[in-house]
């Protein structure tokens, strides 16, 4: 829970997606609600972030699926300095 209070949502979400992709591959079968629970955020906030990343070409979204297309960008987002 410490991470949830110290890092911005995009950094927490990027870190979680990288961890999941290391375990399950680039195509991750997970709901937005599950991701929200993992990072301690509202589903709506997670959806906005994921939509932004999809528009940027970092990920692709499907029904209960996130496909990581540019893992390096997620790693960079996850390494943001703490505020």
C-alpha positions as CSV (number, residue, x, y, z in Angstrom):
1,X,0.0,0.0,0.0
2,X,3.0,2.3,0.5
3,X,3.5,2.4,-3.3
4,X,-0.2,3.4,-3.8
5,X,0.3,6.5,-1.7
6,X,3.7,7.6,-2.9
7,X,3.5,7.2,-6.7
8,X,1.1,8.8,-9.2
9,X,-1.5,6.5,-10.8
10,X,0.3,6.3,-14.2
11,X,3.5,5.1,-12.5
12,X,1.7,2.5,-10.3
13,X,-0.3,1.2,-13.3
14,X,2.7,1.0,-15.6
15,X,4.7,-0.9,-12.9
16,X,1.8,-3.4,-12.4
17,X,1.4,-4.0,-16.2
18,X,5.1,-4.6,-16.6
19,X,5.1,-7.1,-13.7
20,X,2.0,-8.9,-15.2
21,X,3.6,-8.9,-18.6
22,X,6.8,-10.5,-17.2
23,X,4.7,-13.3,-15.7
24,X,2.1,-13.8,-18.4
25,X,3.5,-12.3,-21.6
26,X,2.5,-9.3,-23.7
27,X,-1.2,-10.2,-23.8
28,X,-2.6,-9.9,-20.2
29,X,-6.1,-11.1,-19.5
30,X,-7.2,-8.8,-16.7
31,X,-10.2,-6.5,-16.2
32,X,-9.9,-2.8,-15.6
33,X,-11.6,-3.4,-12.3
34,X,-8.9,-5.9,-11.3
35,X,-6.2,-3.4,-12.4
36,X,-7.8,-0.7,-10.3
37,X,-7.8,-2.9,-7.3
38,X,-4.2,-3.8,-7.9
39,X,-3.1,-0.2,-7.9
40,X,-5.6,1.3,-5.4
41,X,-7.5,3.5,-7.8
42,X,-11.0,3.9,-9.2
43,X,-11.8,1.9,-12.4
44,X,-12.7,5.1,-14.2
45,X,-9.2,6.6,-13.5
46,X,-7.5,3.4,-14.7
47,X,-9.7,3.5,-17.8
48,X,-8.7,7.1,-18.6
49,X,-5.0,6.2,-18.3
50,X,-5.3,3.1,-20.4
51,X,-7.2,5.0,-23.1
52,X,-4.5,7.6,-23.2
53,X,-1.8,4.9,-23.5
54,X,-3.8,3.2,-26.3
55,X,-4.0,6.5,-28.2
56,X,-0.2,6.8,-27.8
57,X,0.4,3.3,-29.1
58,X,1.9,2.0,-25.9
59,X,-0.8,-0.7,-25.3
60,X,-3.8,-2.2,-27.1
61,X,-7.1,-2.8,-25.3
62,X,-9.7,-5.5,-25.7
63,X,-12.4,-7.0,-23.7
64,X,-10.7,-8.0,-20.4
65,X,-7.4,-7.8,-22.1
66,X,-4.4,-5.4,-22.3
67,X,-1.7,-6.1,-24.8
68,X,1.7,-4.4,-24.1
69,X,3.0,-3.1,-27.4
70,X,5.9,-0.8,-26.2
71,X,7.2,-2.2,-22.9
72,X,10.1,0.3,-22.7
73,X,7.6,3.2,-22.5
74,X,5.8,1.5,-19.6
75,X,9.1,0.9,-17.9
76,X,9.9,4.6,-18.3
77,X,6.5,5.6,-16.9
78,X,7.0,3.3,-13.9
79,X,10.3,4.9,-13.1
80,X,8.9,8.4,-12.6
81,X,10.5,10.1,-9.6
82,X,8.4,10.2,-6.5
83,X,6.7,13.5,-5.8
